[in-house]
Amino acid sequence: MRGVIEFCAQCGFCRDVLEDMPCLFFPELFRLSHEEKTNGKQATPEELGHLVDLCNMCGLCCCPRLRVDIRRAKDAFVARNGLKLATRVRNDVQRIGTLGGAYPRLSNALLENKHTSRLLKAVAGIHPERELPRFPRWSFAEWARRRGLDRKRAGTGRKVAYFHGCMVRFFPEEAKATVEVLEQNGVEVYLPEQKCCGMPSLMEGDRRFTFSVARFNLERLEEAVEDGYEVVCSCPTCGYVLKNLFGEGAYLSPEYRAWLEKKTEEELIAMARAGPSYLEDPFGRTPPGSPRREAPPPIMLILAGIFRDKGYFASLDGRKRLNVSRHTHDLGDYLRTLDRSGNFNRKLAPVKSRTAYYPPCHLKEQNIGEPWPELLALVPGLSVENVGGAFDCCGMAGVMGFKREFHEASIAMGSRLMKRIEAANPEKLLSDCLSCRLQFNQLLPYQACHPVEVLKESYDAYRGERSTDESPPNRS
């Protein structure tokens, strides 16, 4: 981390935009740098550890190298100092959702009781004032199994492997709406076996857990891609991990280099002449309109082995990582691509509502623009106002927003965005990020939902159906 401080202090670019960034990391970094330059006082290990903890991996800073160094520093601090029990509990969102969701009535009763709620929050290191989501009375996983979505089907049409993320255990209506909207557009949906994307544990430096779930997901998703599926994420954070972090450095991996070495000289010459376009899909199937995840190096440099794969997940198979990365799509981007190619179902009924839409941080990092306002403009009667600037953040930062020591900073980070939303005064607040929804639910009086739920409502109304959960029998 001392190298990061020196590097950033010499650059100083982010210093110029600090007033626009609700970032905790850079102000502390520049403070430590100033202390060293003016007083000769080097940052202590405790101060460096605190600095690392302040980075919530939003992905909005301009320097990829910095992010890699911070991730490695987080891992190094945990390797040296260990991980607290409370952190381990918070990181495993999937297990929390599974255990609490097995008996939702009992779980909710414990959360609603002030004594047991206080005890549970203390064990997990959660701030007493942080509101916790309630466990729903029905499970998306059960609903999906009833529809046979856990099984692949033969077919040559459009088909996706849906990676839904952990938070649908608290908001199953979003995942259900995703499936139904995709099906309305003639897309076959398959629900592969999956675990947490790994972002919560990555932010806390729990490398062992992060790589455990990443390896599990990589094998299942790469198998689905090989079977002709595109991976679709309704959660921008999951998409950021699968697209950006899996793909990071993968072109320089020994596995990808070995794949290139099997090509004939004529094939390599043709690929080199084609330039970066040959990498739209190096495995023979091009996702239409998909943006490039990472600028690839020239073929001869890859074959020479001069550079190494320094991505965070470099120890995992680079060819598989690249295969998954290049075939992973944000849900909104996937649907927008269908619309631009004339394959989107525009049979949408009016939805009379005045809404505000906030694009979350990890959507911005995927470099795909904002697909949802474009899609929602197709819904008659719907008013959509974009809120939030390039550096605005809700402040929740995933599981970090639950931490006892981060709660007040989380509220402060999101204060500017909350004021902008209040100025818009919408009837409904839209955002793709369920972590953002938790923050909005606590700080604002507006109903919050995923944009795909609005599309589902419009499709249902066109067919003369009332939107329902079609949920399995309630669990006790």
N, C-alpha and C positions, 0 to 999 in steps of 0.2 A: 504493500500500500504506500510505502514511502516513494516508490517509483511513480505511482499514480499521482501523488501530490506534486512531485517535481514536474512531471509531464504536463499536468493541467495548469500549473502555475506559469509555466513557460508559454503555453498556448494562449490561455486567457479568453478564448472565444466565448465560452459559456458565461464568463463574468459579465459580458455585455448584455446578456438576455435574462439575467437573474430576476429582474423585476417582473418579467413576464412568466417566469417558471415557478410553480408552487413546489419547488424542489428543496428537500432538506439536506441533501448530500453536498452540493456545491458550496453553499454558504459556509458550511463547516470546514470543507476542504480548504477554501481560501482563507478562512480564519487561522487554521493550523499553519498554512504556508506563511501567512503574515507574521505569526508568532515566531516562526523559525528565522525569518529574514530580519525582523526588527530586534528580537530579543535573544536570538541564537538558541531558542528553546525547541528542541525536537519533540515531535508528538510522542507520547508514551504509548506502549502497547494497548493500554486500556482505551486511550483516545482513538487509536487506529481501529480498534474493534468496534467502538461506537460509531465511527465514521462509516464503516462497512455496513453496519446495521441500518443506517439511514437510507441506503439505496433500496428502492422498492421495485427495481427492474421494470420500470414503465417503458423503457426502450426509446424515450424521446430525445435523449442526448445525442449529439451528432457523431460521436466517436465510437465505432465498433470495438476498437482495441481496448478502450476503457471498460466497456461492459465485460469483455472476456477477463480482464485483469481483476475486476471486482468480483466476478463469480468465483474465480480461483481463490481470491483472498477470503471470501466467505467460507469456502470449503476448508481452507487452511486453518482458519480460526476454530472451526468446529473440530477438525482433526486434532488440534492441540488442546482445546479446552473442553471438548465434549458438548453434548446437546442436552438441554434441560428436558425433563419429563413433560412439562407443560408445552414446550415447543413441539415435541414428538406427537403429542395428542392433537394439537391444532393443525399440524401439517397433514394429517391423514383424514382429509375431508370426506373421502369415499367411505372410510370405515365409520365415521361419525354418522353420515347419512344412512348407511346400511343398518347400523345398530339402532339408531333412534327411529328410523322408519319402519323397523319390524313391529314396533308397538307404539304407533304415533300418539294414541290417546294418553298412555302412561308417560311417554316422553314429554309431551306438551304440558301435561299436568305438573311434571317436575320443573319445567322451565317457567311456568306461570306462578309457582309457589316461591315467594321471595326468599325463603330460607334455603331450599334446595337449589334454587337458581344461583344464589350467592356462592354456595359451596361448589357447584359445578364450574362456575366461572373462575373461582379461585384455583381449582385444580388445573384448569386449562390455561391459566394466566391471562384471562380475558377481563377487560375493564368492567367494573360493576355497572356502568351506565350504557355499555354497548348492548343494543337490542339484538337478540338472537332470532333467526328465522324459525318458524314453526314447521313441524313435520307434517306433510300432507297426508290425507286419509287414503290416498291411492298412490300406486307406484307406476312410474313410466315403464320400468323394466317388465313388470307383470303385464301391463297393457300391450307392450311390444311383443312379448312372448305369445300372448293370445292371438295376435295377428300374424305370427310366424315370421317376424322380422329378424329373428336370430338365426335364420337359415338362408343360405344362398339359394338363388333360383336360376335355372337355365334361362338364357335370353340374350339377345344381341342389342337391345335398346339401351337408352341411358340408364345408368345404375350408379348408386353411390353407397359407400360405406359411411354411415353416420357416426361421427365421434362427438358425443354429446357433452362430455365433461361431467364433473362431480356434482355441480350445483343443481342439476335437474332433479336430484333427489329431494330438493326443497321446492323447486319450481317445475314440476312435471308438465305443466300446461305448455311451457315453451317448447319442450322436446316433442310433445304430441302435435303441436301446431306445425313444427318443422316437418315432421313426417307427412302430415296431411297436405301441406302446401307443396311439397315435392311430388307427392302422388298426384295432386291436381295438375301437375305439369308433366305427367307421363314418365316420372322417374321412379324406377324400382329402388326401394330403400332396404338396405341390409344393416343390421346392428351387430358389428363384430364384438367379440369379447374384448373388453378394454378396462384399463385402470386409469387413475388420475394422470393428467398430462405431465405432472411433476413440477409445475411452477411453484406451488406453495413450499415444497421442500427445497427447491433450488434457491429460493429467496432466503432461506434460513441456513444454507450451506450444508444441508443433509445430503451429501453426495451419494451415500450408499442407497438411501431410499429413492432418490431421484433416478439413479441409473437402473434400479430394480424395475420401476414402473416404465421407464423409457424403453428398456430392452423388451419388456413384455409387449408394449404397444407396437414397437417397431416390427416385431415378428408377425403379429396379427394383421397389421395394416399393410405391410409389404406383400403379404400373401394375398390380401384382397386386391391390391393394385395389380399384381400379376394376373389375377383372375378377371381383370378388366373393369374394376371399380375405381371411381374417383372418390377421394376422401373429402367429406364435407363437415365443417365445424360450425355450429351455431354460436359457440363461445369464442370471442376474439383471442383470448389468452391461450386457449388450446391451439387455435390456428397459428398463433405466433410461435409456440413451441414446435409444432410439427412442421411448419413451413420454414421459419427463420432459423431456429436453433438446431433442428435436425440437419438442415441444409448447409449450415455454417462450416466452411472448409472442406465439404465433402468432395468437391472436385479434385482436391489434392490428396485424397485418401489412397492408400495402396490398393484397395479393392476397385476403385474407379480406374486407376491407372492400369491395373491388370485387365480390366474390361477393354480399355482402349488398345492394349497391346495385342489383343486377339483380332483386331481389325486388320484388313489387308492394306497395303500401301495405297491402293487406289481409293479405298474408303476413307482413309485418313486425309488424303489430299482433297477429296471432295468435301469432307467436313471442315477442313481448314479454309478452303475457298468460300464456304458458306458463311464463315465467321460465326458470331454468337448465335445466329439463327439455328444452327444445328443442335444447339442445346435447349431449344424449346421443349424437346423431349428426347433425351438420349437413349430411351429404352423402347422407342418404336410406336408410341401413342401420344399424340399431342393434344393436351387439353385446350379446346378452342378459346382463344382470347386470354389465356392465363398470363399474368405478368411474370417476368423473370424474378427469381428470388435473390440471385446473387450474380454479379458480373463474373463470368468464368475466365480463367487465364487461358492463354494460347495453348493449343494442343501439345506443341513440342515442349513447352515448359512442364506440362503435366507429365509427359512421357519421360522427360529427363530426370524427374524426381528431385529437382533442385529445392522445391518448397515442400513443406510438410503440412498436413492437415492439423491446424491448431484450434479447431472448433471445440466447443465445450464437450460435445459427444464424440470426440475423435476416436475413442476406444471402441465405439460401436461400428459395425460394418458400414463403410462409407457409401458403397453402392446402394445398399438398402435404404440408408438415410436419404440419399439423393432421390431415389425412386419415390419414397413417401413424400418428401418435401415438394417435389415438382408436381405431384398429383393431389395435393391438398388444397382445398378452397375454403374461403370464408363463405358462409351460406348466402349472404347478400350478394357477394361477387358472383357466385355460381348462378343465382337466379337472374342477375342482371345480364350475364353472358347469354343465358337462354333468351332473354327478351331482345337483346341486340341482334341475335341470330334468327329472330322470328319464331322462336320455339316456346315462348312464354304464354301461358294461358291468361288472356286479358279479360276473361269473363268475370268481372268484378262488380259487385253491387255497391251502391253508395254507403259510405260510413260517415255520418255527420258528426265530426269531432274536430276540435281545435287542439293540436298536439305540438309538443316540442321534442326535438330529437337531439340527443347528445352522442357523438361518436367517441367511443372509449379509446384509451391510450394505445392498446395493443392492436386496434384496428388501424390506427394511423401508421403504426410501425410496419404494417404489411404492404404499404405503398400501393394501395388499390383505390385510393380516393374514398368516397362515401357512397356506396351503392344504394343504401336504403332510402334516402330522399328521392332518388331517381325512380325506384320501384314504387314507393308510396304515392308518388305523383300520379300513378295510374289509377288510384282508387278514387272514384268520384266522391265529391263532397268532403274529402279529407283535407284539412289544413295542416301543413307541417312547417314549423319554424326551427331552423338550425340554431342551437345554442352552444356556446363555448368556443373559444379560440384554439389555435394550434397547441398552446401549452396549458390549456385548462384541464384540470383533473378533479375527479370527485373526491380524491383523498383516501378512498377505502384501501387501495393497494392490496386487494385480495385478503389473505389471512392476517396481514400486518395490521389492518384496521381493527382487528379484534384484540390485539395485544394491549395489555394494561399500560405499558409505557409509551405506546404509540397513539393511543386514543385521542388525546387532546390535539396532537399534531395532525392527526387525520382529519379532524373537524376543521382545523385552521386551514389546511391545504385545500379543502373543498369549498371554503367559504365564498370565494369569488364566483365560482361556478353556480353555487346555490343562489346567489344574488341575481345572477343573470337569468336563471330559470324562473325565479320569483317575478322578475320584471316581465317575462313572457307570459306568466300566469296561464299555463295551458290547462285544458281539461284532462289531458292525459300526457304522461311523460314517457318517451320511448328511448330505449338504449339496448344495444345488443349484449351488454355485459351484466351478468347477474350479480357480480360483486358490486358494481355501481348501483344496481337496484337496491341492494341492502342499505347502502348509504342514503339513497334517495328516500327509501321508506322510513328511515329514522329521522331525517332532517327536513323533509318536505311533506306537504299535505296532499300531493297529487298522486293519483294512481299511476304506478309504473309498470311497464310491460315491455316485452321484446317486440320489435317491429313485425316479426313474422306472425305474431298473434293478431295483428291488425289485418294482415293479408288473409289469414284463416277466417276471421270474422266476415270479411268481404266475400270470400268464396262461399262460405256457408249461407250468407244472405242471398247470394245469386241463385243458389240451388234451393232456396226456400227452407233451409234448415236452421235450427237454432243451435248456436255454439254450445256444446256440452263437453264434459270431460270424458264421456264414455268410459268412465273409470271402472276398474275391477271392483268387486265388493269391498266395502270399507274394512280396513284392518283395525283391530282393537289396540 
